[in-house]
Amino acid sequence: MKSIIISISLVLFIIPFCNAQQHTKADTVFFEDFNGKTLDRGKWNVEVTGHTVNDEQQAYVDSSSVLYFVNGKDAEGAHNGALAIKVIYHPGYTSKEQKKYDFISGRINTRHKMEFTYGTVSARMKMASGAGMWPAFWALGNGKWPDCGEIDMMETVGDSSWISNALHGPNYFGNTPLAYRYIFPTGTDVSQWHIYSVDWTPDKLVFKTDDKITYTVTRAMVEHYGRWAFDNAKFIILNFALGGGYPGGVNKVTTPYYGVSQSTVNKIKAGNAVVLVDWVLVTRDKK
């Protein structure tokens, strides 16, 4: 019986890990397993901001308090450890621009270190939920926004039952018409591990959750609104925002913070506002 249990445990370990490794051959463009002790600054930039957009309530800082690695039991099912991105209650935090915030958080990107055009980008993630929590996994081009093009592989604004996919570009940005809300099957939500991805080709983008197609956007659909902004290189962003226009537009909360409920503030104070990222993978089809 003991040997059977060990075998089952190995299978449970190997199956999800294989999802990350299935393309890690000649067609792998980028793979990050977050299995070190600290963030690989050769792959990732840590953003520090003192001016937020969308009326968000957090400042992004470069600190191990908001960006750190977890392993073993603390990784909650990530197989080689995970990156944790955490929102922390820090009343009166003052940025170098002399703006004050009550929350700090983390945001990283691969700009100028790993940029890609076409292929499949995916990440295995699990997230806390609560009105106003706004984690995202997305890709952005260089240059002026929205002309540079933005691909949102996964956003959630606190309702654990759904995530959204979206595209932003010239004449289709902000409350973009090119967006879709994917509702999880009963018994499933953002607090569990899922693989979020997009297959990007010269003529369409196909969004998936756990390899299930959630939303497909063609070049013709985009060009109905404006220029196709998806032929240029993009870099990856992982961040954990709080409150602001998108969450506030959904949850209609105005106090104690715009888009952030008191119950969410309580979760943050209790240390329960964390996003875990098991791995990030970019592949390109073999010629």
Secondary structure, 3 states (H helix, E strand, C coil): CHHHHHHHHHHHHHHHHHHHHCCCCCCEEEEECCCCCCCCCCCCEECCCCCCCCCCCEEECCCCCCEEEECHHHHCCCCCCEEEEECEEEEEEECCCCCEEEEEECEEECCCCCEECCEEEEEEEEECCCCCEEEEEEEEECCCCCCCCEEEEEECCCCCCEEEEEEEECCECCCCCCEEEEECCCCCCCCCCEEEEEEECCCEEEEEECCEEEEEEEHHHHHCCCCCCCCCCEEEEEEEEECCHHHHHHHCCCCCECCECHHHHHHHHCCCCEEEEEEEEEECCCC
